[in-house]
Every structure is written in C-alpha cells, then in structure tokens.
Amino acid sequence: MYKRQVWEHDYLGDSRLVDNCVQRLRAKIEADPASPAYVQTVRGFGYRFGPV
C-alpha cells in the first residue's frame, strides 16, 4: 500500500512509526523486551497481542 493511500497525502515522516511504538510498548510491559511474550511479531501480517 502506498503512503498516499494510508495518509491521504505524501507523508514525509518516519516510515517505521509502528515499529517504534511497538518497541516502546514492549519496553514498558514485557519482562524481557528482547523475548516478547505479549506483543508478538507475526511475519507477513504485523503484530498480535496475547501470551505465548
């Protein structure tokens, strides 16, 4: 999907915005952010929330 379709204009911000938000969330809620138990990455889909 193109940035124009998502943001309705040419977005010049950080394209890794969601990744950065997930990283900050993991730092706050995970016991070990390097091995997340709650916010999990699902390859080809995105993220999911739930215990392992």
Rosetta constraint file for C-alpha pairs under 8 A:
AtomPair CA 1 CA 5 HARMONIC 6.69 0.50
AtomPair CA 1 CA 6 HARMONIC 7.33 0.50
AtomPair CA 2 CA 6 HARMONIC 6.70 0.50
AtomPair CA 3 CA 7 HARMONIC 5.87 0.50
AtomPair CA 3 CA 8 HARMONIC 7.53 0.50
AtomPair CA 3 CA 9 HARMONIC 7.34 0.50
AtomPair CA 3 CA 10 HARMONIC 6.39 0.50
AtomPair CA 3 CA 11 HARMONIC 6.28 0.50
AtomPair CA 4 CA 8 HARMONIC 4.77 0.50
AtomPair CA 4 CA 9 HARMONIC 4.73 0.50
AtomPair CA 4 CA 10 HARMONIC 5.30 0.50
AtomPair CA 4 CA 11 HARMONIC 7.01 0.50
AtomPair CA 5 CA 9 HARMONIC 7.58 0.50
AtomPair CA 7 CA 11 HARMONIC 6.35 0.50
AtomPair CA 16 CA 20 HARMONIC 6.23 0.50
AtomPair CA 17 CA 21 HARMONIC 6.27 0.50
AtomPair CA 18 CA 22 HARMONIC 6.15 0.50
AtomPair CA 19 CA 23 HARMONIC 6.14 0.50
AtomPair CA 20 CA 24 HARMONIC 6.32 0.50
AtomPair CA 21 CA 25 HARMONIC 6.16 0.50
AtomPair CA 22 CA 26 HARMONIC 6.04 0.50
AtomPair CA 22 CA 39 HARMONIC 7.64 0.50
AtomPair CA 23 CA 27 HARMONIC 6.28 0.50
AtomPair CA 23 CA 33 HARMONIC 7.92 0.50
AtomPair CA 24 CA 28 HARMONIC 6.50 0.50
AtomPair CA 25 CA 29 HARMONIC 6.30 0.50
AtomPair CA 26 CA 30 HARMONIC 5.20 0.50
AtomPair CA 26 CA 33 HARMONIC 5.36 0.50
AtomPair CA 26 CA 36 HARMONIC 7.02 0.50
AtomPair CA 26 CA 39 HARMONIC 6.71 0.50
AtomPair CA 27 CA 32 HARMONIC 7.89 0.50
AtomPair CA 27 CA 33 HARMONIC 5.53 0.50
AtomPair CA 30 CA 36 HARMONIC 6.09 0.50
AtomPair CA 30 CA 37 HARMONIC 6.82 0.50
AtomPair CA 30 CA 38 HARMONIC 6.97 0.50
AtomPair CA 31 CA 36 HARMONIC 7.80 0.50
AtomPair CA 32 CA 36 HARMONIC 6.27 0.50
AtomPair CA 36 CA 40 HARMONIC 6.23 0.50
AtomPair CA 37 CA 50 HARMONIC 7.41 0.50
AtomPair CA 37 CA 51 HARMONIC 5.48 0.50
AtomPair CA 37 CA 52 HARMONIC 5.64 0.50
AtomPair CA 38 CA 48 HARMONIC 7.92 0.50
AtomPair CA 38 CA 49 HARMONIC 5.38 0.50
AtomPair CA 38 CA 50 HARMONIC 4.81 0.50
AtomPair CA 38 CA 51 HARMONIC 4.85 0.50
AtomPair CA 38 CA 52 HARMONIC 6.98 0.50
AtomPair CA 39 CA 47 HARMONIC 6.65 0.50
AtomPair CA 39 CA 48 HARMONIC 5.83 0.50
AtomPair CA 39 CA 49 HARMONIC 4.70 0.50
AtomPair CA 39 CA 50 HARMONIC 6.57 0.50
AtomPair CA 40 CA 47 HARMONIC 5.55 0.50
AtomPair CA 40 CA 48 HARMONIC 5.36 0.50
AtomPair CA 40 CA 49 HARMONIC 6.29 0.50
AtomPair CA 40 CA 50 HARMONIC 7.57 0.50
AtomPair CA 41 CA 46 HARMONIC 5.95 0.50
AtomPair CA 41 CA 47 HARMONIC 4.57 0.50
AtomPair CA 41 CA 48 HARMONIC 6.55 0.50
AtomPair CA 42 CA 46 HARMONIC 5.22 0.50
AtomPair CA 42 CA 47 HARMONIC 5.40 0.50
AtomPair CA 42 CA 48 HARMONIC 6.89 0.50
